[in-house]
Amino acid sequence: MDISFVIFISSGLFLGWSLGANDAANIFGTAVGTRMIRFFTAAVICSVFVILGAVISGGGTSATIAEFGGVNRIAGAFMVALAAALAVFMTLRSGITASTSQAIIGALIGWNLYSDSVLDTTLLLEIISTWLLCPLLAGAVAIVLYWLTEFALNHASLHLLTQDALTRVALICTGALGAYALGANNIGNVMGVFVDVAPFRELRFSAFSISATEQLFLLGGIAIAVGVFTYSRKVMMTIGNGIMEISPVAAWIVVMAHSIVLLMFSSTVLQQRLLESNLPTLPLVPVSSSQAVVGAMIGLAAVKGGGAINWSTLGKIGKGWMITPLTACLITLPGLFLLDHIGQQEVAGQNRFRLAEQSFPLIEQAGIETWPYRHLVGVPFTSEQAFIDRINGYQPLNPEQQKKLIYFAHQSRFELNYRLYSSETDWLSPEQWQSLQQLKQRSFQYRWQLRHALAEVSTAWQTRPDTIANHQYNQLLEQQYQQLERLLEIPPETTQNASGITTTDNNNN
């Protein structure tokens, strides 16, 4: 492994450490604070299951972070993760829990501003909405669990010692579930910005293989585990006793509500089942486990009359939620500048945007009129924002249309060369691999050209109609396309033709 990559990914490991130090309190803080479970026992269980959750189920939320941020250089990913980690750590120093999810979003906004990229406001609003929805859901789930638990205990007639023993077992099992949910949901905060820029290759063993993304998640999960052991005790006591005095049974309700909510925002299987049942779905985004726990506690207090809450501590936590993303953004901007100009590290790729005449029929099929800016064919732009500002001067577009037009104008050269044919391709179907053989040695100057050529050669590369039944299939196909494009992409050529467009195979237009 390249030593420079180890240095760059260290910020992600630091962020993972910060998350473990902070968010383990959300899982076992109530149990440790009520002295039902020893800290060492809680730390071991949390560490094991957070790693399992990250590796097995972390893909959904990480894809959302990668899509929102668009970080395309590893030095930029380093600074984004470092800024988020510093923002969380500064809050941790005060003994108050912070939101890692909000920190990484604040840092990504900083990267978008610095790189002059178009901020995906639709996705941003969707993510921000979960900051409110998450604690509300957790509170509602906690209230339902409280009613069910009260009903069960009132009708079970358990001896006090038996109830105590069962509560300990329930806290351990629920803590394991909570740790798994934390790893599945929040590994996107730790490693999501590195997914598209990490140089890992798939590792193959006799009985199994570990993908590049799973290797990243494993490292991130280990970093979270180290944070749990080294720095989480203080925050556990804040969560356990600082917000409100709770009983061991109430501690179980809080952790269970937290776990259910995090899994609701992480599970691709649940999302597909809800779609098939024509029910509303939740976005697959990393949500704040801190907010989930606090929301569950408030719900529990509300059902008991609301008098048990320590509003002073809760106010400090709320202040941390507001300050954390702003702090992360403000750290990111000067950090990227210093890394770029003093450290001489490329923090954002040198993007090029040019409209090609051949793309206009596809743009029109996407529902965007092209007549106002046809004269811009071949005109170069060096940033997303400059390109969209020029387009909006002729024809204002909504955020979704802007994304589509950026996709068609973004130049990024792809070649079907030895790198593809010498690599492991068991993630492709036989039909997909055969179609790639037919395009051997071809090159493309746009992503849409590559995808259009593959879809023309084989139906195995064609997206299906956007229906509930096809949702999962199209998601998998998109992942295959992205993996293929990472493998085929090469640095842009400096040689250009008379219209300013990089030369490519004449047959792929």
N, C-alpha and C positions, 0 to 999 in steps of 0.2 A: 504494500500500500504506500502511495506517495506520502512523504512526510508532510508536505504542504497541506494535503487534505486533512491529515490528523490535526494540524494546527487550526485549520478553518472550522472543522467540525467540533472543536473544543467548546465553542460558544453554545452549540446545541446541547452538548453534554452538561454544560453549566446551567443551561435553562432546565434541563431534565432534573438536575440536582435540586434546583430551586423549586421545581414543581413537587418533587418528592418531599422536600423539607416543609413545604407549605400545605399541599393537598392531602398528605397522609392524615392530617388532622381531621379532614372532612370524613374520613372513613372510620378511623378508630379513636378520634378525639373524644367522642362521647363515652365510649367504652373505657378508655384509659382514664378519662377524667372522673368517671364514677367508680373507678378502681375495680371494675369487673374483669378486666384483662390487663396483664402486665405489659409494660411498654415493649420489652424484648419480644414477647410472643406476637404482639400486634405488628411489630416491624418485620418479623420473618414472614408472617402470612401475607402482609401487604406487598412485600418485595417480590415474592414468588408469583402472586397472581397478577400484579401490575405488569410484569414482564410477559406473562402468558396473554393477557388482554391486548398488549401492544402488538405482539407478533402475529397473533391469530386474527384479531378483529380491528386493527388500526387503520385499514386502508380507506374506509369511507370518509372519515373526517379529514384525513391527510390530503385527499384529493381536493377537497373544498379549499383548504389553506393554500395548496399549490395553485389552484385556479384563481383565487382572489389575489394572491400576491404577485404571481408572474415573475418571481425572482429568477433571473437567467444566468447569473454568475455566482460562483461559490463564495467569492469575497463579499458580495452583497448579502448572501444568505448568512454568512458569518456575522456581519454587523447587525442584521435584523434580529437574529437569535440572541446576540450579546446584549443589544439594547433592551429586549424583552426581559432577559434574565436579570439585568441590572435593575430594571424598574421593579421587578418582583422582589429582588433581594433587598432593595432599599426599604420596601414596605415590611418585609420579614424582620428586619433589624428592630423594628418597633414592637414586634410580637403580635402584630395584627395580620390576619390572613389576607391574601391578595388574589387577584384573578389572573392566572397565566393566560387564559383565553383572551382577555381584554388586552393584556400586554402585547401579545404577538400581533393582534389586529392593529394596535396603535403603531407598532414598529413597521408593519407592512404598509400602512398609510404613509409613513415617513419615506419608505423606499419608493413608493409610487410617485410621491411629490418630487423626490430627488432625481429620479430617472425620467421624469416628464412623461410618465405613462398615464393612460386614461384609467381613472379609478372606476371600478365596476360598482356603481352606486346601487344597482339592484341587489347584487349579492351582499354588499355592505349593509344595506337596510335589513336584509333577511337575517344576517348575523346579529345585528344590533337588536332586532326584535326578540331573538332568543335570550338576550340578557334580561329582558323583562319576563318572557314566557317561562324560562327555566325555573326561577324561584316561585312563580305562581303555580306551575305544575307540581313542583315539589311540595308546596304547601297543601295543595288539594289532595295529593296522594297521601301525605302524612295524616290528614284529617280522616280519610277513608280507612287507612290502616289503624288509626287510633280507635275508631268505632268498632272495627272487626276484632281488634285485640281485646278491647273491653268486653265485648260480647263473649268471646272465647274464654277469657279468664273468669268471668262471672258464672259461666256454666260448667267450667271444668272442675272447680272445687279442689285445686291443687294445694298440697302442703307447701308452706313457705320455702322450705329447703329445696323441695322439688322444683318449684317455680324459679328459684334462684339458679339452680343447676341448668335448667332448660334455657334460661335467659342467657347464661354464659355461652352455651352451645350455639344459640341463635345469633348472638353477637359475633362469634367467630365465623360462622357460616356466612352471615350477611356481610361481614367485613371482607371476606374472601371475594364475594360477589361484587362488593363495592370497589375493591382493588382492581378486579378484572375490568369493570366498567370504566374506571379511571384510566387504565392503560389503553383500552379500546378507544375512548373518546378523546383523551388529552395528548396522546402521542403525536397527533397532528400538530399541536402547538410546539412540540419539541423538535420534531424532525420533518414536518411538512414542507418547510422552505428548502430542505436539502434534497427532496425526492427527485427533482428534475435536473440537479446539477452534480449529484454524487457519482464518482467514477466506479462504483462497485459493479462487479459482474456476478452473475448467478453462480452459486457454489453447489456442486453436485456430489452426492455421496451414493453409496450403493442402493440404499433404500429410500432416500428422499433427497430433496434439493431445497436450498434457501435462496430466495430471490434477492436482488439488490435492495429492494425496499424493505424486505423482512430483516435484512442485515442491519439496515439503519434503525429499524424499530427495536431490534434486539439491543443495540448499543444505547439507544435512548431509554429503553426500559431498565437497563442496568444502572444508568445514571440516576434515574428516578429512585431506584432501590437504595443507592448510596445516600441520596438526600434524605430518605426515610430514616436511615440508621443514624446519620450524623447530626441532623439539625431539626427534627420534627417534634421533639418532645415539648418544647416551649409552646409552640402553636397548638399542639394537641390539648394542652391544659387550658389555653384561651378558649378554644372551641368547646372543650368539655365542661368548663365551669364559668366562662366569662360572659356568655350571652344570657343564659338562664340556667337555673338549677333544674336538673332533670333526673328522673329515676332511670335505673337500668333498662326497664321495659321501654320507656320513652326514647332512650338511646338507640335501642334496636329499631324503633319506628323511624327515627331520623335517618339512620344509615340506610335502611331499606328504601325509604322514599328517594333518597339521594341516588342509590344504585339504579332504581327503576328509571328515573328521569334521564340519567346519563346513558343508559342503554337505549332509551327511546330515541336519543339524538345520535346514536352510533350504528344501529343495526340496519344493514342493508336488507336482511331477510324480513325484518318487521316492516320496513318501508314497502317492499314488494307485496307483502301480504295485505297491507292497508290499501295499496293501489288496486289490487285484485278485488278487494271488497268494496271499492268505490268510496273509501273513507279518506278524510284528509290526512296528509302525511306531515311529518316534521323534517326540516332540513338536516342533512348529515353534516353537522358542524361541531367543532369542539365548543362545549359550553362550560361555564364556570362551575366547578364542583363546589366552590365556596358559596356561590349563590344558591346552589341546590340545597346545601345543608342549612344555610340561614333561612331560606324559604320554608324548609321543612320544620325548623324550630318555631318560626313565626306561626305557621299553620297549627302546630301543636299547642302553642300558647293561646292562639285565638279560640280554639275549641274548649280551652279551659278558662276562658274569660279575659285573657290578655294581660293579666297583672304580673306575670312572672318574668317578663322580658327585661333585661338590663339594657335600656335604651341608649345609655351612654356608650357602652361597648359596641352596640349595633350601629350607632352613628359613626364611630371611628371606622368600622368595617366598610360602611357605605361610602365614606370619604375616600378610603383606599381604592374602591372600585372606580371612582371618578378620576382620581389622580393617576392611577396606574397606566391607562392607555395614553394619556397626554404625556406623561413622563417618558414612556417608551418612544413615542413619536419624536419628542424633542431631543432625546439621546441619539436617535437614528440619524437625523439630518446632519449634525456636525460630525458624527462618527463616519458616515459614508464619505463626507467631504475630505476628512483627514486621511482615510484609507485610500481614497482615489488620488488625491493630489500630493500628499506627503508619503504615503506608503507605496505609491505607484502600483496599486492593485485595481484591476478592472472590476468595478462593483456592479455594473449594468452593461449588458451586451449592446454593441453598436448596431441597433436595428435599422433596417431600411424598409421604407414603404413606397411602393410604386403600383399604380393601377395598370393592369394589362387589358387590352381590348378583348382578349379571349375570355376574361372573367365576367364580362358584363351580362351575358345570358344567365349565368349562375347567380349573379347578384340580383337580377330581376326575378328569378325564380324564388329567391329568399324574401321577396316582397319589398325590395328597395328600388326606387326609381333611379336611373343612371343618367338621364339626359342633362341634369344640371351641371355635372362635373366630368363629362366625357373628354373635355379639352385638357384634363389633368393626366391623361395617359402618358406614362413615361416620366412625369415630374417627380423627382426624388424628395422624400421627407425622412428626417433622421429620428423622429420620435412619434409615438402614438398621438400625443396631445397636439403636436403641430399639424399632423395629418387630419385629425378629426376637427380641429378648429377651422382648417381651410374648407373642409367638406361642409361643416355647419354654416359657413358663410354663404353657401349656395343652397343648401337643403338641410334644415335642422333634423337631426335623427334622435330617436330615443335610445336609451342605454343598450337595449338588445340589438338594435340595428347597428349601432356603433361597433359592438363586438363582432358582428358578422362582417362588416366592411373592413375592419382591421384584419380579420382572418384572410380575406381575399387579397388584401394589398401587401401583407407582410412577406417580404422576400426572405427565404431561408433555403439554401441549396441542399438538395438531397441526391445522393448517388447510391445506386444498387451495386456496390462493389464488394471487394473481398471481405470487408468487415462483417457483412451480413452472412455471406456463404461460409465463413470460417467460425461462426458463432453458434451457440446452442439455440435452437428454434423450436423446442418442444411446446412452446406456448402458442404456436401456430397450428392450425388444422392442416391436414394433407392438401386440401383444396387451396388454402391460402398460400402454402409453400409453393405449390405448383404454379400459381399465378405469378409469384415473385420470380420464378425461374424464367418465365416468359418475358419479364422486363429487365433481365440481367444486362448490366452495363448501361442502363438508361440513367439519365439525370434529370432533375426537375428543379425549377427555381422558386416554386411556390408549394406550400403544403397542399393547397387545393388541387394542384396539378397531379401530385402523387396520388392522392386519394381518388381523384376522378379516374386516373389511368387504372388503378387497381380494381375499382368498381366496374369498369368496362370489361376487364379481363375475366372477372369471376364474381358470381353472386355471393360468394363467401365474404367479400369485402363490401357488400352493399348494406346500408342501414335499412331497417324495416320501418314501416309506417309507425308514427309516434302514438302507439296505443299502450294500454296498461299491460297487455300480454307480451308486448315486445320491449318493454322498458329494460328489463334485466339483460336481454340479448344486446340491445344497443349500447348499454353501459359497458359490457364486456368488450364489444367491438371497438368502442372508443379507447379503452385501455390498451387494446392490442395496437391500434393506430399510434397512440402516443409512444408506446414502447418501441415500435418499429421506427418512428421518426427520430427518436433519441439515438437509435443505432445508426441510421443512415445520414443524419445531418453532418455537414462539414462546414468549416469556416467559409464565408462568402468569397467568391472569386473577385479579384480586382479588375479583371478584364471585362469590359462591357461593350455592348454593341452601340450602334449609332443612336438609338432611342434611349440609351442609358440603362438598358435592362441586361442583366447578366445572361450570357449565351447559354442555351440549353439545347437538348435534343429536339430537333425540328418535329419529331413525330409525336411529342407529348402535348402539343397545344390543342 
